[in-house]
Amino acid sequence: MKIKIFNKTTKIASASMLVASCLFAGAAMAKDSVKVGVVSFLTGPAAGVFGVPAKQGAQIVIDAINNGTMPAPYNTQGFAGAKMNPVFSDESGGGTKQVGLFRDFVEKQKVDAMIGYISSGNCMAIGPIADELKMLTVFSTCGTPRLYEEKLRSHVFRTQANAVGDSLAAARYIVDMYPNEKNYTGINQNYAWGQDSYKFFELGMKQMSPDSKGSDKPQFPKLFVGQYGTEISALSLDKAKVVHSSFWNGDIEAFTLQAMVRGFFQKKIFVSSVGGSAVDALGKKFPDGIVMGTRGNVGLLARDNKDSLNLWFIGEYKKRFNALPLGPSYQYARSILAYKFAMDKAMKKAGKFPTQDQVIAAMKNIKFKSFTETISMARGGGHQAVHSVGYGLTKYNKKGKTPGAEKVKMYGPECIYPPAGTKSEDWINAGMPGAKCN
Amino acid sequence: MQFWATVLLDGLTYASYLFIVSLGLTIIFGVMKILNVAHGSFYAWGAYTAAFAIGFITDNELSEALFLPAILISAILVGVVLGYVIERFILRKMYNQDIHLIVLATFGVFLIFEDLIIITFGVDPYLPYQPAMMLGWVDIVGLNRGVYQLTLILLASIVAFACWYGLTKTKWGKLLQSVIYDREISVAMGIDVTKVYVVTFIGGAILGALGGAYVAPTTSVSPGFAIDLVVLSFAVVVIGGMGSIPGALIGSLIVGILRAFAVHQAPILELFVVFAVMAIVLIIRPEGLFAPPKPRKI
């Protein structure tokens, strides 16, 4: 009888140990592949110049890492040795739809990570869900500073710096290049990204040029509205010569076309924080002399950068898609690089295939090599990237028949972002203490 | 002076754009009593087809004089083909159904045609700016105006006149008015209502496509760009009165000029004023400002 009991106990214990060992070993066993949801606009007005180039940028880097053909320092094959199996998904449809799709990715498709998202509205909707579902999520492009300034995130990283730096760098460029222009206004889309962008541009102008004055009628048209004739008239009648805009997607192209045929750009200093896509879309027809930013040292402003990783990326992109990479192409590719960096680092530390928690721990505060510079995840509790932001004047390269920029100025992160733990608005209102802009 | 002239001109330009599209919508409703959500598809397909045609002319270095005919032919082509297909194979089978089902059916058609655009033209934006660039700009009260966009006012005036003339001075217009007034009596009087329906739907579709085709050179033609316009056109039609042609004209002018005033004086209220006017009209006169009279049936 005793023997029987012993046998039964032994069996239960053995079975438990087996199940437990399988469960724990699951995390430690090397995996052949990681399944990652990659989300960008594949339909709608933001697809052509944002979502599709973003997907293409990600594709190039994923394929190169999977095949082990990526240049150093990413020349080891795979993500912690595993190949990435990307599942591309459309970002259009708004926050509610995207939250539903995100849940589907996590709960039904059992992805290992989520990468992407262009719209700030979508990032604000997805951020809390990613933390709730404990899913490692790397935002690639969205820019609203509220993402981390309202709450620190446990599972969410963003490899793109926020809109504060884009707006402050724009203000800095105006003050540096047009010191006599004291009146400014803006035309920005009426949602989180547009409102934040103009707010920080205005705050920056007030600090950097205290005698400057913002218009009392800045324009905030609805997103994707497409017709700006009346807004162009209103901006033309405004005495402000400097016009700030964070228009993106088809809106910047429509605005440019409608303003161009009215000679608007000859009379105003137009500052576009993210209009690089329109420059490429319109080619030689795009007016010279527009103050153009690309949300970092990417896209149009990175064309002449000789970093070997950048040269490889441009070359591969041209070869595969017969086009030059745009800002979003870089931004998505950069998120893939950050994910690989963290996966490899976590595996090296753990000595085995890393768990999600190990990857998250590894990704915090990393400094990883991107195409034109090293990027630090130095804000938002180690989850938010900062990097330099540049502006230049558009100048079509007639010889090379490619759009380009001249008089480019890059502003480092220590010039345009507050120190860790400080809210951007408080820092700017306090006079940006500690900012180093040499 | 400069301010008011600018507001008026901005308002007129925007109203012209709204009028051409809303006119098709209201004619279809007036005659067929169909709230056609698929009207946005005519606009989008008109824009894409015109963009394609302008691209073809430019790429093959053909004469710039072909731009305008290409825009008009694109609108007619899209209106005839899509209008006929939708009326013949979908709506004709639903005329006896509940009006809400027909709205849902047209919404489904709209979504299908949106996807067909992506399949046919891809997701990359089209920028057929050449006709607008070709015409340059002109100074009006100290402000540069794109000549091409000013021609939109001319086009809307021609369309409005043609519509008035066609409805009041031709036999076909009188038949149409008869059907608008009472379908049953029109049938009893020997009018071929089925024929009137198909011609009306195609005519409305051509107007929708014309709006898109004419606006294409001033904007980025990309997937989904018609959605906002459909919503605004409904607001115009509701303000003017469903089915009323003068209503579409007055509704467009009210929306265009009030919106222009808001953009110049209080930009944050730009959308608010449009829908506030619509709400006020609905409270005071639920059938719209110029709704056609309804016969009382005993």
HADDOCK unambig.tbl for C-alpha pairs under 7 A between the chains (distance, minus, plus):
assign (segid A and resid 43 and name CA) (segid B and resid 123 and name CA) 6.23 0.50 0.50
assign (segid A and resid 43 and name CA) (segid B and resid 223 and name CA) 6.58 0.50 0.50
assign (segid A and resid 44 and name CA) (segid B and resid 222 and name CA) 6.86 0.50 0.50
assign (segid A and resid 44 and name CA) (segid B and resid 223 and name CA) 4.56 0.50 0.50
assign (segid A and resid 44 and name CA) (segid B and resid 224 and name CA) 4.93 0.50 0.50
assign (segid A and resid 45 and name CA) (segid B and resid 222 and name CA) 5.17 0.50 0.50
assign (segid A and resid 45 and name CA) (segid B and resid 223 and name CA) 5.30 0.50 0.50
assign (segid A and resid 45 and name CA) (segid B and resid 224 and name CA) 5.96 0.50 0.50
assign (segid A and resid 45 and name CA) (segid B and resid 225 and name CA) 6.47 0.50 0.50
assign (segid A and resid 47 and name CA) (segid B and resid 123 and name CA) 5.97 0.50 0.50
assign (segid A and resid 47 and name CA) (segid B and resid 124 and name CA) 6.96 0.50 0.50
assign (segid A and resid 48 and name CA) (segid B and resid 123 and name CA) 5.05 0.50 0.50
assign (segid A and resid 48 and name CA) (segid B and resid 124 and name CA) 3.86 0.50 0.50
assign (segid A and resid 48 and name CA) (segid B and resid 125 and name CA) 5.70 0.50 0.50
assign (segid A and resid 49 and name CA) (segid B and resid 124 and name CA) 6.81 0.50 0.50
assign (segid A and resid 217 and name CA) (segid B and resid 266 and name CA) 6.73 0.50 0.50
assign (segid A and resid 217 and name CA) (segid B and resid 267 and name CA) 6.54 0.50 0.50
assign (segid A and resid 219 and name CA) (segid B and resid 267 and name CA) 5.70 0.50 0.50
assign (segid A and resid 220 and name CA) (segid B and resid 267 and name CA) 6.69 0.50 0.50
assign (segid A and resid 220 and name CA) (segid B and resid 268 and name CA) 6.62 0.50 0.50
assign (segid A and resid 224 and name CA) (segid B and resid 225 and name CA) 6.97 0.50 0.50
assign (segid A and resid 225 and name CA) (segid B and resid 228 and name CA) 6.45 0.50 0.50
assign (segid A and resid 226 and name CA) (segid B and resid 219 and name CA) 6.39 0.50 0.50
assign (segid A and resid 229 and name CA) (segid B and resid 10 and name CA) 6.79 0.50 0.50
assign (segid A and resid 230 and name CA) (segid B and resid 10 and name CA) 5.32 0.50 0.50
assign (segid A and resid 230 and name CA) (segid B and resid 260 and name CA) 5.97 0.50 0.50
assign (segid A and resid 230 and name CA) (segid B and resid 263 and name CA) 6.82 0.50 0.50
assign (segid A and resid 231 and name CA) (segid B and resid 263 and name CA) 6.42 0.50 0.50
assign (segid A and resid 234 and name CA) (segid B and resid 264 and name CA) 5.29 0.50 0.50
assign (segid A and resid 250 and name CA) (segid B and resid 220 and name CA) 5.54 0.50 0.50
assign (segid A and resid 253 and name CA) (segid B and resid 220 and name CA) 5.88 0.50 0.50
assign (segid A and resid 254 and name CA) (segid B and resid 218 and name CA) 6.73 0.50 0.50
assign (segid A and resid 254 and name CA) (segid B and resid 219 and name CA) 4.24 0.50 0.50
assign (segid A and resid 254 and name CA) (segid B and resid 220 and name CA) 4.92 0.50 0.50
assign (segid A and resid 257 and name CA) (segid B and resid 129 and name CA) 6.92 0.50 0.50
assign (segid A and resid 257 and name CA) (segid B and resid 218 and name CA) 6.10 0.50 0.50
assign (segid A and resid 257 and name CA) (segid B and resid 219 and name CA) 6.50 0.50 0.50
assign (segid A and resid 258 and name CA) (segid B and resid 218 and name CA) 5.78 0.50 0.50
assign (segid A and resid 261 and name CA) (segid B and resid 132 and name CA) 6.85 0.50 0.50
assign (segid A and resid 261 and name CA) (segid B and resid 133 and name CA) 5.92 0.50 0.50
assign (segid A and resid 261 and name CA) (segid B and resid 136 and name CA) 5.80 0.50 0.50
assign (segid A and resid 261 and name CA) (segid B and resid 137 and name CA) 6.18 0.50 0.50
assign (segid A and resid 261 and name CA) (segid B and resid 146 and name CA) 5.42 0.50 0.50
assign (segid A and resid 262 and name CA) (segid B and resid 137 and name CA) 5.55 0.50 0.50
assign (segid A and resid 262 and name CA) (segid B and resid 144 and name CA) 5.17 0.50 0.50
assign (segid A and resid 262 and name CA) (segid B and resid 145 and name CA) 5.30 0.50 0.50
assign (segid A and resid 262 and name CA) (segid B and resid 146 and name CA) 5.15 0.50 0.50
assign (segid A and resid 263 and name CA) (segid B and resid 144 and name CA) 6.74 0.50 0.50
